Amino acid sequence: MDSRSGALGGQSGGVLGPCTARSEIVGVEDASRLGFSANDVVSAISGARSATLTWAKGGSTTVTVSAGAPLAARFVRFTRSAVVATAGGAGPPDDPVDLRATGCPGGDPLLEIDVPLRFSTEDGAFADSFPVTLRAVRRDAVAYIHVIHPSHIQGSYRISGIDPAEVDDVRLVLFGTIRSRMITGKLQGLAPGNPNGTGEGPDTHRRRLDVAEF
């Protein structure tokens, strides 16, 4: 490593660009570059799975999650460009003479799978089906994030504990994982406003409200 520039292999300069996601559509039955298909993943996690959901304000119920048949799939990889100047000093340090794709920290390639996700609780708070994108780096486990508008909730759950005038501006965020034998996740609310009164405006920071965990 060149101690002056941090570039590898004796290169005299280098700049790493931002990470970029590149995706390619794959058939749900076709094996991706990861060696498995969207159908393989959904088959491995198919069926209803239940867990205990604990409400942040007290009490608990049973939550059940199930993923439907895949609707579409994409293979996604993350890259960033490394712009490297000439080793012999033939050009200025910022002269991009070599453009190389490098990996991104924490950016493992993955398969995105669009599915309908059934999400319900035994107490009736949720009885919903959401269109979500599952993200899989292996065939037997997925993660997902879905933003829920309160007015779209089919169950009895209602936002509480905030100014009623702000309810329509709140968003629920469902974070979840499904593995071959278990589910985990949490629900958080994102509310507008700045509770610290710093004068930065109502939408500068959103308050995070813990709703439930399972």
C-alpha positions as CSV (number, residue, x, y, z in Angstrom):
1,M,0.0,0.0,0.0
2,D,1.2,3.5,-0.9
3,S,1.2,5.4,2.4
4,R,0.7,8.7,0.7
5,S,-2.5,7.8,-1.1
6,G,-3.9,4.7,0.4
7,A,-4.0,3.1,-3.0
8,L,-3.1,-0.6,-3.4
9,G,-0.4,-2.0,-5.6
10,G,1.9,1.0,-5.9
11,Q,-0.8,3.2,-7.5
12,S,-0.2,6.9,-6.8
13,G,-3.8,7.9,-6.2
14,G,-7.3,6.5,-5.8
15,V,-10.8,7.6,-5.0
16,L,-13.7,5.3,-4.2
17,G,-17.1,6.3,-5.5
18,P,-20.4,5.7,-3.8
19,C,-21.9,2.2,-3.7
20,T,-24.4,1.6,-6.5
21,A,-27.0,-1.2,-6.6
22,R,-27.2,-2.9,-10.0
23,S,-30.1,-5.3,-10.6
24,E,-31.1,-7.7,-13.3
25,I,-34.5,-9.3,-13.7
26,V,-34.6,-13.1,-13.4
27,G,-37.5,-15.5,-13.8
28,V,-38.9,-16.8,-10.5
29,E,-38.1,-20.3,-11.6
30,D,-34.6,-19.5,-12.9
31,A,-31.5,-20.0,-10.8
32,S,-29.8,-16.7,-9.9
33,R,-26.1,-16.2,-9.7
34,L,-26.4,-17.1,-6.1
35,G,-27.3,-20.7,-7.2
36,F,-31.0,-20.7,-6.2
37,S,-34.2,-19.3,-7.6
38,A,-37.0,-17.2,-6.1
39,N,-39.2,-20.3,-6.1
40,D,-36.5,-22.1,-4.1
41,V,-36.5,-19.4,-1.4
42,V,-40.3,-19.1,-1.1
43,S,-40.6,-22.9,-1.0
44,A,-38.0,-23.0,1.9
45,I,-39.9,-20.4,3.9
46,S,-43.5,-21.2,2.8
47,G,-46.3,-21.9,5.2
48,A,-47.6,-19.9,8.1
49,R,-45.2,-19.2,11.0
50,S,-46.2,-17.9,14.4
51,A,-44.4,-16.2,17.3
52,T,-45.3,-14.2,20.4
53,L,-45.7,-10.5,19.7
54,T,-45.2,-8.2,22.7
55,W,-46.8,-4.8,22.6
56,A,-44.5,-1.9,23.8
57,K,-47.4,-0.6,25.9
58,G,-47.9,-4.0,27.6
59,G,-49.6,-7.2,26.7
60,S,-48.9,-9.8,24.1
61,T,-50.6,-11.8,21.4
62,T,-49.7,-14.3,18.7
63,V,-48.5,-13.0,15.3
64,T,-48.7,-15.1,12.2
65,V,-46.7,-14.4,9.0
66,S,-46.8,-16.2,5.7
67,A,-45.3,-15.4,2.3
68,G,-47.3,-16.0,-0.9
69,A,-46.0,-17.1,-4.3
70,P,-43.3,-15.0,-5.9
71,L,-44.5,-12.4,-8.4
72,A,-41.1,-11.1,-9.7
73,A,-37.4,-11.5,-8.8
74,R,-34.2,-9.5,-9.3
75,F,-30.5,-10.4,-8.7
76,V,-28.9,-7.4,-7.1
77,R,-25.2,-6.7,-6.6
78,F,-23.5,-3.6,-5.1
79,T,-20.4,-2.0,-6.7
80,R,-18.5,1.2,-6.6
81,S,-15.9,2.6,-8.9
82,A,-12.3,3.0,-8.0
83,V,-10.7,5.8,-10.0
84,V,-7.0,5.3,-9.9
85,A,-4.3,7.7,-11.2
86,T,-1.2,6.5,-13.1
87,A,1.5,4.9,-11.0
88,G,4.3,6.7,-12.9
89,G,3.0,10.1,-12.3
90,A,2.1,10.6,-16.0
91,G,-1.0,12.5,-15.1
92,P,-2.3,14.6,-12.3
93,P,-3.5,12.7,-9.2
94,D,-7.1,13.2,-10.1
95,D,-6.6,12.0,-13.7
96,P,-9.0,9.0,-14.0
97,V,-7.0,6.7,-16.2
98,D,-8.3,3.4,-14.6
99,L,-11.9,2.7,-13.7
100,R,-12.4,-0.5,-11.7
101,A,-15.4,-2.0,-10.0
102,T,-14.8,-2.9,-6.4
103,G,-16.9,-4.4,-3.7
104,C,-18.9,-2.5,-1.1
105,P,-18.6,-3.2,2.6
106,G,-21.7,-5.0,3.8
107,G,-23.0,-5.2,0.3
108,D,-23.3,-8.9,-0.4
109,P,-25.2,-9.8,-3.6
110,L,-28.7,-10.8,-3.0
111,L,-32.0,-11.9,-4.5
112,E,-35.0,-9.6,-4.3
113,I,-38.4,-11.3,-4.4
114,D,-41.7,-9.6,-4.6
115,V,-44.5,-11.4,-2.8
116,P,-47.7,-10.8,-1.0
117,L,-47.1,-11.2,2.7
118,R,-49.9,-12.1,5.1
119,F,-49.5,-10.4,8.5
120,S,-52.1,-11.0,11.3
121,T,-52.4,-11.1,15.0
122,E,-54.6,-13.2,17.2
123,D,-56.1,-10.2,19.0
124,G,-57.3,-8.7,15.7
125,A,-55.0,-5.7,15.7
126,F,-53.7,-6.7,12.3
127,A,-55.4,-8.8,9.6
128,D,-53.5,-7.6,6.6
129,S,-51.8,-8.6,3.4
130,F,-48.9,-6.4,2.1
131,P,-46.9,-6.4,-1.1
132,V,-43.3,-6.7,0.2
133,T,-39.9,-7.4,-1.2
134,L,-38.0,-10.2,0.4
135,R,-34.2,-10.0,0.3
136,A,-32.3,-13.3,0.4
137,V,-28.6,-14.0,0.5
138,R,-29.3,-17.7,1.0
139,R,-32.2,-19.9,0.1
140,D,-33.6,-20.6,3.6
141,A,-33.8,-17.1,5.1
142,V,-35.2,-13.7,4.1
143,A,-35.5,-10.2,5.5
144,Y,-38.0,-7.5,4.6
145,I,-39.0,-3.9,5.5
146,H,-42.4,-2.5,4.7
147,V,-43.9,0.9,5.4
148,I,-47.6,0.9,6.4
149,H,-49.9,3.9,6.2
150,P,-52.2,3.8,9.3
151,S,-55.4,4.3,7.1
152,H,-54.6,1.1,5.2
153,I,-54.5,-1.2,8.2
154,Q,-57.3,-3.8,7.9
155,G,-57.3,-4.8,11.6
156,S,-58.3,-2.9,14.7
157,Y,-54.9,-1.3,15.4
158,R,-55.0,2.5,15.8
159,I,-52.2,4.9,16.5
160,S,-52.3,6.3,20.0
161,G,-50.1,8.4,22.3
162,I,-49.6,11.3,19.9
163,D,-51.5,14.4,18.8
164,P,-54.6,13.3,16.9
165,A,-53.8,15.9,14.3
166,E,-50.6,14.1,13.5
167,V,-52.0,10.6,13.1
168,D,-52.3,10.8,9.3
169,D,-48.6,11.7,9.1
170,V,-47.4,8.7,11.1
171,R,-46.0,5.7,9.3
172,L,-45.6,2.3,10.7
173,V,-42.5,0.4,9.7
174,L,-42.5,-3.4,9.8
175,F,-39.1,-5.0,10.0
176,G,-39.0,-8.8,9.7
177,T,-37.1,-12.0,9.0
178,I,-38.4,-15.4,8.0
179,R,-36.2,-18.4,8.4
180,S,-36.9,-22.1,7.8
181,R,-38.4,-22.5,11.3
182,M,-38.9,-19.1,12.9
183,I,-39.9,-15.5,12.4
184,T,-38.6,-12.4,14.1
185,G,-39.4,-8.7,13.7
186,K,-40.6,-5.4,15.1
187,L,-43.0,-2.6,14.4
188,Q,-42.0,1.0,14.8
189,G,-43.8,4.2,14.3
190,L,-42.3,7.2,12.6
191,A,-44.0,10.4,13.7
192,P,-43.4,14.0,12.6
193,G,-42.2,16.7,14.9
194,N,-39.2,17.4,17.1
195,P,-40.0,16.6,20.8
196,N,-36.9,18.5,22.0
197,G,-38.2,21.8,20.6
198,T,-35.0,22.8,18.9
199,G,-36.8,25.0,16.4
200,E,-35.6,23.0,13.5
201,G,-39.1,22.5,12.1
202,P,-41.7,19.7,12.5
203,D,-40.3,17.5,9.8
204,T,-36.6,17.9,10.4
205,H,-36.5,14.8,12.6
206,R,-39.0,12.1,12.9
207,R,-39.7,10.5,16.3
208,R,-39.4,6.8,16.6
209,L,-42.1,5.1,18.5
210,D,-41.7,1.5,19.6
211,V,-44.9,-0.4,18.9
212,A,-44.2,-4.1,19.1
213,E,-41.6,-6.8,18.8
214,F,-41.8,-10.5,18.0
